[in-house]
Amino acid sequence: MDQDLRMQIVSWLQEIGINSQPTDGLATSLLLSLCFLAAMLAYFIVKRVVIEGVNIIILRSKATWDDVFVRFRVLEKLAILVPAVVLNLFIPVAIKEQAVLAHLFDRILSMVLAILIIRAIYAALDAINEIADINLVNRRLPIKSFVQLTKLFLFFIGLIICISILADQSPVYFLSGLGVATGFVMLVFRDTILGFVAGIQLAANRMVSKGDWIQMDKYGADGAVEEVSLNTVKVRNWDNTITMIPAYALVSDAFKNWRGMSESGGRRIKRSVNIDVNSIKFLTDDERIRLGKVNHLKEYLPKIFSEISEANASVSDIDMPVNGRRLTNVGTFRAYLQQYLNHHERVHKDMTLMVRQLAPTTEGLPIELYIFTNDVRWTHYEAIQADIFDHVFAILPEFGLRAFQNPTGNDIRSLKSVSLGLDGGK
């Protein structure tokens, strides 16, 4: 499409009767029309034939990761480059008689090309981030942070290229000026820089990943991590509220990550039942015989009673309760709980399983259950814990024990009624 072609178009226009002065302008218009038609035809061929054919092959393939590129229309965004390239090549030639206009068109089209290329790369980056989510790569690496940083970098590169095209200067000229503005850039993008560095630390140390349950009281966060981005970590709390935590705060401040609990397969129950110390006593023979019928005590009681009998064989005045060894109801209760939990199908047997006595307080003697459930799901965990302690409280009277409870209004009224009855008797 050079001067000879232009002269041929002018001659053709003269042959069909257009021989006035504006023929050169008509030739230019016709050349421009041909350029746009060529661009549209190239776009139609690429989009309707090449792109759609490739998309069909991708969708029919066994791999699933490439379907994400179809969903984000990466190839369609690349197809738009074809007409832009055609126009960029031929329009300046078509109007080269008008040097200023040709130069302006060349700059504008070059700038459009740069923008379209960055736009296509953006779509490819979004697709990569989606693939990382599907393959759970985001649990190990902050892919979204890298994607966002790359987008930010491309934005500035594209901005510098566009400015250099419009100013007709080398991009190196503008890049050299960034050194002067380093302080300003550090100030404006402080959170971005801190967030990126924090993201690398979080990923390298596997401190937090998408899907983790974290608790950070300082920011009111207690829930599952939904997103780890360049600047923030998005947490959906259990009440469905959203908390946004600065990424660098997770590095500089303390927080609790429950991932270890989830991965271990066991969730801890650490709860006590407070025994009224006034209900603690030695077991009588009748109580020992009755409790000997309890399945979880059939092995324990004969064994411990045999040990006690041997220990007391040489003790004089054994009838005195303070002499020798005796079985207590609270000790038997602890032994029962240990066997009960050992046989419980929802208690994790490969983790710590312990029934222990804590220091007595003004609220009684705490008997603590330190165990792990074999189901870490919250609702199932709470149900298992409730079932166990339902049984613990219900079984206390069988051992002659009472749970400690502060006096209630009913207790006060009962005492008052007794007091009034005694006074009336007088």
ABEGO torsion letter per residue (X at the ends): XBAAAAAAAAAAAAAAGBABAAAAAAAAAAAAAAAAAAAAAAAAAAAAAAAAAAAAAAAABABAAAAAAAAAGAAAAAAAAAAAAAAAAAAAAAAAABAAAAAAAAAAAAAAAAAAAAAAAAAAAAAAAAAAAAAGAAAABBAAAAAAAAAAAAAAAAAAAAAAAAAGBBAAAAAAAAAAAAAAAAAAAAAAAAAAAAAAAAAAAGABBBGBBBBBAAAGBBEBBABBBAABBBBBBAAGBBBBBBAAAAAABBBBBAAAAAAAGBBBBBBBBBBBAAABBBBBAAAAAAAAABAAAAAAAAAAAAAAAAAAAABBGAABAABEBBBBAAAAAAAAAAAAAAABAABBAABBBBBBBBBBBAAEBBBBBBBBBABABAAAAAAAAAAAAAAAAAAAAAAGBBBBBBBBAAAAAAAAAAAAAAAAAX
